[in-house]
């Protein structure tokens, strides 16, 4: 069994019957079938860089704006990354989106609402705003209202697996009154999309609820394995997990992957889990697990910072080495 596919892609199967009516939402426009040639990517972190790079390689003209371009210390790094990707870096949000047919918001959960509101003042009819951020349905609905105020079309996207290794082909669920019109145009430039609903919020709810399990599994792995390591019991624990859940990879690379995701992205993932907590609470359910997951993700990053440990992409990650370093620290 491919454990990555088992864990991260199982939710992207055939569309449910509830989504069958999505194609009828919204009015057609003269540009609905035109090829997308100009894209602006707002936020040039991991996801924005990967998507922007793949789009540029396919012949799409890509511009980007990232708030780090305003920071003198970080600006050269962002500029170099954009140049390597074949993407034009813009000095302002307004310049980045001015002539874009499609604007992709790929920022942090905390910044998503601000970006949508700013774009709502800049975008006009004929432009599309695609939000791929991990935020609550309520946040996405507020974004949709802000974007629509200027006449642009808002579509939400829930990214249903890590962007790596699938990059532009990562599965996404779409939502919004005009999602069905945008979906084939996104597919034509390499996106792997499926319409979840004509209503904004359904796709993001799917992502948020799924994250209780996905990011929860990461948090469980950190707490379970680090404690087991302290007692010298990790091999027995991993052997038992492999027996209970055969094929997932507990005796192989799965522990490294799960703990490594927290070590590399724990701060961002904790912020996303607070959005999950808001989503669960809005459904009338106490977000006990979501809050605990956010705390555990944050806690590992805090412990690493206190011990002077950082995640390095250029060397093989070892959860055991990290656990030992934190114990010494």
FIFILO-486215 format. One record per residue: x, y negated, z of N, C-alpha, C in turn. Coordinates in steps of 0.001 Angstrom, whole numbers, plus 524288, in hexadecimal, padded with zeros to 5 digits. Atoms other than C-alpha are relative to their C-alpha. Example, Ala and Ser with C-alpha at 12.3 -4.5 7.8 and 13.67 -1.06 7.14 Angstrom:
REM residues 2
8037A804A6800008300C8119481E78803847FB5080000 7FCCC804A67FFC4835668042481BE47FCFE7FBBE802DA 
This chain:
REM residues 329
8034B804AD80000800008000080000803717FB1E80000 7FD50804FC7FFFA804D87F2427FCD27FDB77FCAF8045D 80243802937FB708032F7EBD580A1E7FED87FA477FF04 801328057B80127804097DE09804AF7FAC17FF8B7FD4D 805078001A802B57F8D67E0D67FB7C7FB9E8016E803B9 803FD7FE2B7FC517F17B7E7FC806427FE5E7FB90803AB 8012C804007FC237F28D7DCBB80FD67FE177FAF67FD87 800CA80549801CE7F2537D0BD8075E7FC8C7FF647FB34 802E9800A7804D97EAC07D3A17FAED7FADA802E37FFDF 804B47FCD1800227DF8C7DC697FED47FB107FCD07FF94 804B88032F8000E7D61A7D10A7FFBE7FEC67FDC67FAA5 800B980273805157D7537CD857F16B7FE07803D87FBF3 802457FC40803967CF587D83A7EB3F7FBA07FDA47FCDD 80437801F88033F7C32D7D70C7E2D47FCB77FBFD802E0 80322804287FDAB7BAD07CB227E5227FB018023080247 804D47FE287FDB07AF667CD547EE697FB507FDDB7FD1D 804BE801A3802AD7A1877CC377E9A57FE817FA718015A 80166805437FE617A0167BFBC7F169802857FBDF7FC9E 7FD3C803CF803427A9917B93A7E8057FE0A800027FA6A 801817FF558056F7A2727BD487DBB27FDA07FB1D7FDA8 8028B804A08020E79B157B0927DA878038B7FB527FF96 7FC94804897FFD97A7117A7E67DBC3800D57FD927FAB0 7FECB8020F805247A8E87A6877CD2D7FC0C7FC047FE1C 803FC8039D801CE79C6F79ED77CBE48005A7FAB6802A3 7FFC0804DF7FD1B7A0AB794067D5458026E7FBA77FCD3 7FDA5804928025E7A365786517D03F7FE987FF4B7FA52 801028014D805747A1C277F897C34B804FE8009D7FCCE 7FB7A7FF75803737AAB3782597B7D3801DF7FAA27FE51 7FDE9804DC802237B3B5777A37B2F1802F88013D7FB0D 7FD757FF328050B7BA72775A57A6038057280248800A2 7FAAB7FE267FF2D7C77D7795A7AC28800478055180292 8000E7FB237FD147C338786187B26A8033A804517FD7D 7FD257FBD38029A7C9DD78E927A8298056A7FE537FE2E 7FAEE801E9801CD7D5C37860E7A585804658024480347 7FB787FE007FD367E31878B527A925802217FBDB803B4 7FDA7803977FC3B7E909785327B540805B87FF457FE9D 7FAA280131801A97F59477E607B166803027FCD080407 7FD598036B7FC3E7F8867751A7BCB57FDFB8012F80581 801547FE7B7FAA97F8C07793F7CAFE803557FCE4803D4 7FD208026E7FBB07FC88771EC7D74C7FFB18039E804B8 7FFC77FCC87FB4F800E1779E97E308801677FC718048E 7FF0E803517FB757FFA67728F7EFDC801DD8037E80475 7FD6C7FC9B7FC36808D5778807F9CC803A5803A77FD20 7FC397FCD0802DB8155977EC37F4EC8031E80363803BE 7FDA87FC1A7FC9A817D9788987FF9A80058805347FD2F 7FF617FADD8026A8188E797377FD447FBDE801087FBD6 8042D7FED0803B080B43798E17F6D68000A7FC3A7FB69 80002803DD8042F80BC478C2D7EF2A8047F800BD7FC3E 7FB707FF258035C8196778F167EA297FF41804BC7FC76 800B47FB45803238161179CD87E5A77FBEA7FF317FBBE 80416800E7803EE80978798CE7DEDE801CD7FC177FBF1 7FE22803F4803AB80F9278CB47D8E680414802227FC43 7FBF47FDAA8034881B3C794687D3E67FD9E803727FBC9 8026B7FC74803C7812CC79EC67CD6C7FCCA7FD0D7FBF2 803108031A803B4809BB794B87C74E8038E7FD347FC22 7FC56802B28037A8153078CE87C1EE8026B803C37FC15 7FDB17FC238038F81B297993E7BC427FC38801B97FBC6 803EA7FE74803E280E6279C1B7B5487FEBA7FBAC7FC1D 800CE80444803B480ECE78F067AE5A7FC6B7FBB2801E8 80346804167FDC980601787047B7448037C7FB9C80207 7FD2C804787FDE980AC8779457BA7A7FE6C7FF52805B7 801268000A7FA6B80BCE7790A7C94F802B67FB608029E 7FDD5804177FCAB80DAC76D6E7D24E7FF068018A805A9 800D47FED37FA7980EC476DCE7E10C800F07FB3980355 7FEC9803CA7FBE680E29765167ECDC7FFFA802F580524 7FF8F7FDB47FAC88129D769627FA4D8016D7FB9D803B5 7FEF7804277FC3C812B6760CA8065C805BE7FFBF8018B 7FA6E7FFFD7FEB9820D3764EC80898803337FCA87FC3B 7FD4C8038B803888247675CAB7FCD3800937FA9280260 7FFA8805097FD538223375113805DE804048001280466 7FC2D7FF7A7FBC482C437563D80F9D8057C800307FDA1 7FACF800378026C83A397525380BCF80339804FA800AB 7FCD37FB587FF128403375E78811EB7FE2B804A47FCC9 802277FB75802B7837117680080B107FF5E7FF1F7FA23 8011E801388057E8352C761037FE0D803AA802BE7FC1F 7FC977FD67803DA84160766517F7167FEC5805C77FF4D 801387FA6A8005483D8A774597FA4E7FB15800E17FCC9 804DF7FF6D802F882FBF772A17F50A800ED7FEC47FA40 7FEDE801708056B834B976BD87E8CE802F7804577FD2B 7FCF97FBCA8026383E81776BD7E6447FC90804BD7FEF3 803787FB89800BC8342C781307E8357FC417FF0F7FB7E 803888013F8044882AE577A3E7DEED802D88004E7FAC1 7FCFE7FFD7804E283576778A27D4988010F805A07FE5F 7FEF57FA8780134838F57870B7D57D7FB1E802C57FE0D 804EF7FD9A8019182A9778A6E7D3B37FDE97FDE17FADC 8020580273804BF828E2781C97C7C87FB367FCAF80112 80485803007FE3D81F387795A7CF52801A27FA53800CF 7FEDD805907FF5181EAD76A777CF247FE587FE438056E 80131801FE7FACA81F77764C87DCD77FE4B7FA5B7FF94 8021D8054F800108172A758967DEAB800EE7FD6C80544 7FEE6802D37FB2A819F274E157E8AC7FB267FEED8033E 804D3800DB7FD1980BB274C847EC617FBE6803F37FE4A 804597FC8F801547FF59754A27ECAF7FD2A7FDFC7FB39 802DA8024B804627F8E474B3C7E340802AA801287FACE 7FD217FEEC804D48039374D147D91A7FF9B805C67FE98 800237FA5E800FD8035875BD67DA927FADE801B47FD88 805247FE16801BA7F4B775D407D8257FDB27FCDB7FB8C 80260803BA8039F7F2987521E7CE7E7FDE1802817FB0B 801AA7FDB5804FD7F1CE75A4A7C2177FF1C805E08005F 800A17FA557FF557EFE7767CE7C7CA7FA6D801AE7FEE2 805277FDA7800BE7E4A8770197C3237FE7580324804D5 800D47FCC47FB5E7E639778DA7CF0F803BF7FE4A8043F 7FCD18014F7FB7C7EB1C774CE7DC7E7FF868047A803E7 7FFE47FBAE7FC4D7EF2D77FDB7E595802167FDFD80529 7FE42801827FAC77EFF377CD97F41E80252804BF802B1 7FD2E7FBAB7FD867FA30785A57FA608032D7FDD980486 7FD728029A7FBA17FD3577EA38070A7FF0A8031680507 801087FD677FB0C7FC747820F8156E7FA3A7FF8280166 80574800387FE527EF84784BD81BFB7FEBD7FAB28025B 800EF805017FD757F1017782C823C57FF857FB807FC1D 7FFFB8043C803DE7F2EC76FFB817747FBD7800977FBCF 803907FEE3804577E89F7762980EAD7FBA27FC007FF86 80444803BE8002B7DD8E76D0581262801BF7FAAC7FE1F 7FDF980519801A07E5DC760C8810B78011C7FFE27FA2D 7FECE7FFC7805987EA757651A803447FB017FFCC7FCC6 804F080010802D87DC84767B27FED97FD877FA9280013 80241805437FFAC7D7EF75A73803B8803037FC287FC97 7FCDC8037C803457E34B753817FD267FEF9801007FA3C 8010E7FEB5805787E0DD75AC87F0727FA7E7FE5F7FE6F 8054B801B8801287D2697579D7F15D7FFC67FA5F7FE43 7FFCF8057D801907D60F7494E7EFF7802E47FF397FADA 7FCC08008C804A57DF3974BF67E4947FDDE802CB7FB31 801B67FCC1804617D8AB756617DC367FACE7FE237FDD7 804BB801A8802B57CDE1754317D2677FD84804A27FD36 802C77FBE8802E47C41475C087CA78803918024B7FBD2 7FCB07FD4C803C07CAB2766237C1E8804CB8027280271 7FB9C7FDA57FD3B7D516769737CC047FDF180402803F8 801667FBD67FC5E7D4D8775977D49E803AD7FFD9804A8 7FCE87FFAD7FB367D977776C97E2A87FF588057E80224 8000E7FA9F7FE267DD1D784907E6FF802F48004380523 7FD8E7FFAB7FAE27DFC2786497F58180137805AD80147 7FE707FAA07FED27E790792A27F89A801A2800A0805B1 7FE2B7FFF67FAA07EA0B78F55806E97FC9B8037080380 802BF7FC9B7FC4C7E648798268123F7FD747FCA480435 802E8803447FC587DC2A78FA2818F77FA6D802058006B 805377FE067FED47CE8A791A681E607FC0B7FE7C7FBCD 8042B8017A803AB7C2107917A816307FE1B7FA66800DE 801BC8054D7FEE77BE20784E781D17803C67FBFA7FDC4 7FC19803878023B7CADD77E67819127FF7E7FFCB7FA19 8006A7FFF5805B47C920782AD80B047FB0A7FD3B7FE22 804C7802C78017F7BB2977D9A80A97800C17FA2280062 7FEE6805987FF827BFBC7706880F888038A7FE2E7FB92 7FC99801468046A7CA7077081805447FCE07FF797FAF7 8032880010804C87C09B773927FA957FCF27FAE87FF91 802E6804EC800027B881767BA7FE75803907FB707FEAC 7FC508043F800F77C47575EE57FE64801BA7FFDA7FA4F 7FE327FFC4805727C91B763887F1057FB9E7FE867FC47 804708011C803737BB9A762CC7EAFA7FEA47FA3E7FFD7 8015C805897FFC77BA5C7548E7EF13802407FCF87FB64 7FDA48029F8047F7C379750AB7E4017FE6E802477FACB 801DB7FDA9804DB7BD0D759927D9FE802E2804DE7FE51 7FD1A7FB48801737C720764867D98F7FD23804DA801F1 8024D7FAFE7FE727C367772D87DAF980376802AA8040B 7FD297FD5B7FBCB7C73C779EC7E76F7FEEE805DC7FFC2 800767FA4E7FFA87C9E9788977E7DB8039B801D18045E 7FCAF7FDC57FBF37CED678FDE7F3C280252805207FE0D 7FD7A7FAFF801357D85A79B267F28580206802578050A 7FDEB7FD1B7FB927DB297A53C7FCE980423803BB7FDF5 7FBA77FCB2801B97E87A7AB807FAD57FFFB804E180369 801307FB467FD0C7E64A7B9A27FEB880496803AE800D2 7FB437FCEE7FF147F45C7BE7E7FF8A804887FC358002A 7FB6C8036E80035802007B8E680185801457FE8A7FA5E 7FEC4801B98054F8060B7B0CC7F5B58049C8031E7FDD2 7FBEF7FC4B801988127A7B8DA7F5337FE328058380145 7FCEF80054804CD8147E7C1D77EE477FCD17FEEA7FB15 8035580056804AB808D77BFCA7E531800007FAA37FD6D 7FF66805488021F80B0F7B11F7E3787FADD7FE197FD8F 804B3802118027A801527AB807D9A97FBA58040E7FFB1 803DA7FBDB800617FA827B8B17D9167FDA08019C80534 802357FE9E7FAF27F7007B8C97E7897FA097FF987FFC1 805B8800278004C7E86D7BBF67E93B7FDBE7FB44802DE 802A7804797FDA37DFD77B0237EBE67FA20800877FF46 805A78006E800587D1677AEDA7EEE47FE9C7FA427FF61 8019580561801077CAD17A2987E9A77FA877FEF180209 8052F801877FE527BF2D79B227EEB57FED57FA6E7FE62 801A18053E8017A7B76778F407EA9B7FC278001D7FB87 8041880035803F57AC8878AF77E19E8021A800C97FA82 7FDBB7FF868053D7B5C578AAE7D5FD80473803EB7FFD9 7FBC67FC257FFDC7BECD795C57D9E67FFDF803A17FB53 800727FC5E804687B98D79E827CF20801E47FD927FAEB 7FDFF8029E804B17BD107944F7C4ED805F47FF9E80019 7FA50800817FFAE7CAEC792B37C9FE802BB805487FFB5 7FD6F7FAE47FF927CDBA7A1367CC018028D801DB7FAEA 7FD6A7FE16804C37D0277A5007BDB58047C7FC867FE3B 7FBC080385801837D899799057BB9E804D58010480362 7FB9F7FE8B7FCAD7E0F179CC07C7498025A805307FE3B 7FE1E7FAEA801D37E1D37AABB7C25C8034D7FF627FB15 7FD38800C3804F67E6757A59F7B536805957FE20800D0 7FAA6801C37FEFF7F28779F917BB8D802B68036C80414 7FD3C7FC237FCE77F5C47AB777C3C37FE058010B80570 8020F7FF107FAC47EDC37AA937D0447FCD38051080022 8030F7FB457FF0D7E7747B6D27D5EA7FB727FE798038D 804478024A7FD017DA367B1867DA167FAF1803077FF48 805407FDCF800277CC977B64E7DD2B7FC627FC54802E6 803B68037E7FD787C0B37AE1F7E06A7FD3B802E280468 802987FDB07FB857BB8D7B10F7EDF97FA817FDE4800A9 805108026C7FF0B7B04C7A7737EE917FFCD7FAAC7FD63 800CA8054F801DB7AAA779B0D7E8D77FFD07FC2C8048E 800278033F7FB4C7AA80795F87F6D3805757FF7480246 7FAF1800E27FD817B6B978FC47FC887FFC88021080598 7FF9B7FDF97FAB07BAD3796C1808F980001805E280056 8004B7FA4C7FFCA7B8207A4F3805CC8056C802697FF21 7FAC87FDE4801147C58B7A7947FFEC803AF7FF0D8049A 7FC8A8011F7FBA57CC987A0BF80B027FE768031E804D3 801B17FCBE7FB9F7C44A7A823814EE8023A8057F7FF7D 7FDBC7FAD4800E57C8EB7B4D780EC1805C18000B8018F 7FA768005C7FEA97D70A7B06D8101F800BA7FF63805E8 7FF73801017FA6F7D54A7AB6B81DF37FEF2804EF80336 801647FB537FD017CE8B7B7AC822FF803F9804527FF2C 7FBFF7FC1D8012F7D8797C07381C48804FC7FEF08030E 7FB34801667FD547E3707B8F8822E38001A801CC805A9 8001B7FDF17FAB37DEE37BDA483039802D98054080021 7FD667FAF2800467E3917CB1882C12805A17FF787FE11 7FACF8003B8025E7EF317C7828237A803F87FD6080399 7FC57802B47FC897F5A37BD6482C3F7FFD9802558057E 8004A7FD3F7FB057F0CA7C4DE838078039B804B18001A 7FC6F7FB8B8004F7F8587D0C483376805A77FE39800B1 7FABC802277FF47804837C856832AA801067FED4805C5 7FF60801677FA7D8026A7C3218406B8005C804DD80371 7FFC87FB1B7FD137FFC77D0D08459380553802A57FF6C 7FAEB7FD91800EB80C487D5B583F538043F7FD598033D 7FC15802D37FCE9814587CB06845CA7FFAA80191805BC 8009C7FEF07FA6C80EC07CD638535180132805B580143 7FF2E7FA6B7FF1780EC37DC3285245805BD8017B7FF8B 7FABE7FE258011781C3C7DE0784C708041D7FD5A8035F 7FC21802A07FCBA8238A7D3BE854317FFDC802318058D 800677FD9F7FACD81E4C7D962860E98024B805837FFFD 7FDF37FAB180057821617E73F85C77805F4800017FFBA 7FA508006E8007682F377E2F6858FB8027F7FF178055A 7FDE58010E7FAC68314C7DDE5866C9800558050480342 800227FB1D7FD0D82DDA7EB5F86C17802F68046E7FD43 7FD6E7FBE3802F0835737F2DA861B57FC36804017FDDE 8041B7FC5580197828B17F8E285D327FE0E7FF187FA75 80229801768051F827527F34084F827FF9C804987FC3B 800397FBA3803A682A657FFD98483A7FB448037080119 8049B7FCE67FE9D81FE68074584FA67FB087FD347FE6B 8049C8030980182816377FC4584D417FF358003B7FA1F 800727FFF8805AF819197FBAE83EB77FE82805627FDF5 801707FAAA801938185680A7683D787FA3980100800F9 805817FF467FEC380B0D80A4C844067FC837FCE97FC47 8030980332803A8806197FF3383B677FFEA802797FA94 7FFC77FD688051C80AA98066182F437FC5B804BD7FFEB 803777FB727FFAE8034F81278833CB7FA447FE4E7FFF3 80569801D87FFB87F6F080AB5836C27FE397FD7B7FAF4 8015A802C3804D17F764802AB82A34803DA801927FBB6 7FC2F7FE1B803D87FEC780B028203B7FFAA7FD007FAE5 7FFCF80291805138032D80471813DA8005B7FA2080035 7FFBC805AF7FFB4802FF7F66F818DD8059D7FE0A8001C 7FA898018B80005811AC7F62C81AC2802457FEAE80542 7FDF8801257FAD38138A7F59B8296D8056C80244800D1 7FACA7FDBB7FF8781F6C7FE5C82801803C87FDBB7FBFB 7FCCB802618040B824857F5FB81CC9800817FA21800AA 7FF138059E80028824497E7928193D7FB967FCB580250 80471803177FE228170A7E39381EBF801517FCBE804D5 7FEC6803437FB7281C237DF3E82C2A803647FB467FE9A 7FCAC8046680199826B27D6E6825BF7FCC17FBCE7FD49 80334803B7802E881CAB7D0AE81CDD7FC717FCF4803A7 803CB8028B7FC9A812907CDCA8275D802A17FC11803A8 7FD4B803917FC7481C0D7C7EB8311E802B07FBA87FCEB 7FD62803E680344823777C10A826377FC5E7FBB17FE32 803C68040580194817227BA0A821CB7FF417FC038045A 800A28039B7FB98815A27B44882F5B804F67FCC9800BD 7FB10802C57FF4E8240D7B0E383075800B07FBB37FBF3 7FF4B803D280436823BD7A9C48236C7FBA77FBF37FFD8 804748037E800E0816157A3E88233B7FC747FF5D804C3 803617FFE27FB69811217A4C3831367FD487FAE680138 8026D805047FEBF80EB279648833137FB687FEE17FC64 8043E800E5803B9806A379512826AF7FB97803DC800E0 804087FC0F7FF487FF8C7A1BB829647FCEA7FF0480505 802D58016E7FB407FC2C79D36837297FC0E7FBB37FEDD 803A38042B801767F624790E78315F7FB5D802377FD00 8043D7FD83802EB7EE5F79959827FD7FC5B802F0803B2 803497FD0F7FC637E9A57A1B98334D7FC947FC6F80350 8037C803AA7FD527E461795B483A127FB6C7FE8B7FC7E 8045B800A8803AF7DC587937782DBB7FC72804CA8002D 803137FB337FF7C7D8147A19A82EEA7FCAA7FFC1804EF 802EA8006A7FB1D7D42A79F2883D057FB4A7FC697FF5B 8045980396800F17CBCA793AF838A57FBCB8029F7FCB5 803B37FD33803557C58879C3E82E3D7FCDB803EB80326 8029E7FC0D7FCC97C2677A719837E17FC477FD5D803E0 8034C802C47FC3B7BD2D79D75841EA7FB227FDC67FD5F 8047680222802CF7B46D79729837A87FBF28042F7FEC8 803987FBA5800DF7AE787A4A38357F7FD60801B980511 802637FEB27FB0A7AAB97A503843D5802B38045C802F2 7FCF77FBCD7FD8D7B5587AEAE847CD804BC7FDA3802AC 7FB79801FA7FD2E7BF9E7ABF08520980503801D37FD4B 7FB4A7FE85802F57CCC17AB9D84AC580476801DA8037C 7FC1D7FE137FC457D4077B33585534804F4801D87FD40 7FB767FDD2802B67DCE47BA7C84BCF802C77FBDF7FCC2 7FD95803FF803467DF2C7AF0F84292803757FC6280332 7FCDE8036F7FCA87E3E47A65984D9F804DA802D080204 7FB837FD087FE0F7ECA37B10E8530E80410800D27FBB7 7FC637FF3D804647F2867B390845A48030F7FB037FEF9 7FD5980509800CB7F58A7A51A843E68042F7FF3580430 7FC47800AF7FBC07FC197A4E085130804C2803847FF59 7FBA67FC5F800B28046A7B0F084E47803777FE557FB74 7FCE9801C780476808A77ABAF840EB803517FB4780192 7FD18804927FE2980C7679EA1846FC8044A8018B803D5 7FC527FE8F7FBE68133D7A54F8525380510802397FDD5 7FB317FDDD8023881CC97ACC3849C6803597FBA77FDB5 7FD0A8045B80239820A47A0688428E8027B7FCBD8044E 7FDE0802EA7FB948225B7994D84F83804AD802D580269 7FBBF7FCF57FDB782ACC7A452854DE804D17FFF87FC80 7FB9E8003A803A5833287A45D84899802BE7FABE8004F 7FDB38053B7FFAD83539795AD84981803297FF6C80506 7FD478006B7FB00838FD796A1857D980518803107FFFF 7FB527FCB680032842E77A14D854B9803A87FE807FB83 7FCC48019A804688484E79A42848C87FFE3803C47FB77 8008B7FC2C804348436E7A4E483FA87FCA07FDC77FB94 80307801A18048C83E927A220831E27FF4F8049F7FC56 800DD7FBF6803FD838DE7AA80827188032F7FE887FB2C 7FCB98010080496842687AB9F81BB47FE478037F7FB84 801C47FCF28048383D397AFBB80E7E80475802C67FD3D 7FB997FDD6802EE84ACA7B2BF8099880286804B6802A6 7FDFB7FB2B7FDAB84D0A7BE1F812CC7FB6D8036C801C4 8040C7FC407FEA28457F7CA4D816397FE0C7FF138058F 80245800FF7FADB83C227C82D821947FFC78050E80326 8005F7FB937FC6A83C977D13282D627FCFA7FE49804CD 80307801757FB648320D7D06A837AB802D680198804F6 7FD0D7FE517FB6B83ABB7D802840FD804317FC0580169 7FBEF803E87FEFC845C97CE2A83F787FD9C7FB0E80247 80285804AE7FDE583C547C301841D87FE3D800E48059F 801B27FECE7FAAF8368C7C98B84DD4804947FFE6803CC 7FB5E7FFF77FC9D844347CBAA85364802287FA80800CE 7FE108054F7FF938483D7BDA3850717FCA27FCC7803B6 8037D802E37FC9183C4E7B83E857648009F801CB805A5 7FF2A7FE067FAA483EE97C0FA86314804EB7FD9680242 7FB1F802687FE2684CBF7BBC88640A7FF527FA2F80105 800C8805997FF78847F67ADF1862117FCF57FE88804D8 
